[in-house]
Amino acid sequence: MENQRAKDQVKSDSPRNDGQTNAIIAGLLEEFNAQRNKDAEGYFNEVPADMQKGFVEEFNDGVTEPSERINFASMPPYRHLISFYKWLANKVWGPASDGEILGFALKHGAIKSNS
């Protein structure tokens, strides 16, 4: 009973979220991921061809849907490469941390620091 009362108290003390905060966060994450994909694309273009081939083969080995496989010989449309660059970013740099996302938000003016 006490736990439920505490949960109710937290809910009543929390500011109301009218959806605007969720929209801002979603937009920020979309921008962050777009930048991260662009960075992964840049990284991919800088590594030697044998490493590129290895990345593509490893990605394709993990894809179950044939239409999602990457074939750079026929240069797929960029929209098909988004999942590849997302995968590459996670492979090279690991999943994005909260600190990286916060740093991105501060750098791009999405939020302001009090300092």
C-alpha positions as CSV (number, residue, x, y, z in Angstrom):
1,M,0.0,0.0,0.0
2,E,2.8,2.4,0.8
3,N,4.5,1.7,-2.5
4,Q,1.4,2.5,-4.4
5,R,0.9,5.8,-2.4
6,A,4.6,6.7,-3.3
7,K,4.0,6.0,-7.0
8,D,0.8,8.1,-6.9
9,Q,2.7,11.0,-5.2
10,V,5.5,10.9,-7.8
11,K,3.0,11.0,-10.6
12,S,1.1,13.9,-9.1
13,D,4.4,15.8,-8.5
14,S,5.7,15.2,-12.1
15,P,5.2,18.0,-14.6
16,R,2.6,17.3,-17.3
17,N,3.9,16.2,-20.6
18,D,1.8,17.4,-23.4
19,G,3.7,15.5,-26.0
20,Q,5.9,18.5,-26.9
21,T,8.9,17.1,-24.9
22,N,8.6,13.7,-26.6
23,A,8.5,15.4,-30.0
24,I,11.7,17.4,-29.1
25,I,13.5,14.3,-27.9
26,A,12.5,12.3,-31.0
27,G,13.7,15.1,-33.2
28,L,17.0,15.4,-31.3
29,L,17.5,11.6,-31.6
30,E,16.7,11.7,-35.3
31,E,19.3,14.5,-35.8
32,F,21.9,12.6,-33.7
33,N,21.4,9.4,-35.6
34,A,21.6,11.2,-38.9
35,Q,24.9,12.8,-37.9
36,R,26.2,9.4,-36.6
37,N,25.3,7.7,-39.8
38,K,27.1,10.5,-41.8
39,D,30.1,10.0,-39.6
40,A,30.0,6.2,-40.2
41,E,29.8,6.8,-43.9
42,G,32.8,9.1,-43.7
43,Y,34.7,6.4,-41.7
44,F,33.7,3.7,-44.2
45,N,35.0,5.8,-47.1
46,E,38.3,6.3,-45.4
47,V,39.2,2.7,-44.7
48,P,40.9,0.5,-47.2
49,A,38.8,-1.5,-49.7
50,D,39.5,-4.8,-48.0
51,M,38.1,-3.5,-44.7
52,Q,35.1,-2.1,-46.6
53,K,34.5,-5.5,-48.2
54,G,34.8,-7.1,-44.8
55,F,32.3,-4.7,-43.2
56,V,29.8,-5.3,-46.1
57,E,30.2,-9.1,-45.9
58,E,29.7,-9.1,-42.1
59,F,26.6,-6.8,-42.4
60,N,25.1,-9.0,-45.2
61,D,25.8,-12.2,-43.1
62,G,23.5,-10.7,-40.4
63,V,20.7,-9.6,-42.7
64,T,17.9,-12.1,-43.1
65,E,15.9,-10.2,-45.9
66,P,17.8,-10.5,-49.2
67,S,16.5,-7.0,-50.3
68,E,18.3,-5.5,-47.3
69,R,21.7,-6.8,-48.3
70,I,24.2,-4.2,-49.6
71,N,25.9,-4.6,-52.9
72,F,28.3,-1.7,-53.6
73,A,28.9,-3.0,-57.1
74,S,25.5,-1.7,-58.1
75,M,25.6,1.3,-55.7
76,P,22.3,1.1,-53.8
77,P,20.2,4.1,-53.1
78,Y,21.2,5.9,-49.9
79,R,18.0,4.9,-48.1
80,H,19.1,1.3,-48.4
81,L,22.5,2.2,-46.8
82,I,21.0,3.8,-43.6
83,S,20.7,0.5,-41.8
84,F,24.2,-0.4,-42.9
85,Y,25.7,2.9,-41.6
86,K,23.7,2.5,-38.3
87,W,25.1,-1.0,-38.0
88,L,28.6,0.2,-38.8
89,A,28.5,3.0,-36.2
90,N,27.4,0.5,-33.5
91,K,30.2,-1.9,-34.6
92,V,32.9,0.7,-34.6
93,W,31.9,3.0,-31.7
94,G,29.4,0.9,-29.8
95,P,25.9,2.0,-28.9
96,A,25.5,5.7,-28.4
97,S,25.7,6.7,-24.7
98,D,23.5,9.2,-23.0
99,G,26.6,11.4,-22.6
100,E,27.2,11.5,-26.4
101,I,23.6,12.4,-27.0
102,L,23.7,15.1,-24.3
103,G,26.9,16.5,-25.8
104,F,25.3,16.5,-29.3
105,A,22.3,18.4,-27.9
106,L,24.5,21.0,-26.2
107,K,26.7,21.4,-29.2
108,H,23.8,21.9,-31.6
109,G,21.8,24.2,-29.3
110,A,19.0,21.8,-28.7
111,I,19.5,22.5,-25.0
112,K,21.4,25.2,-23.2
113,S,23.8,24.7,-20.3
114,N,23.6,27.0,-17.2
115,S,27.3,27.7,-17.2
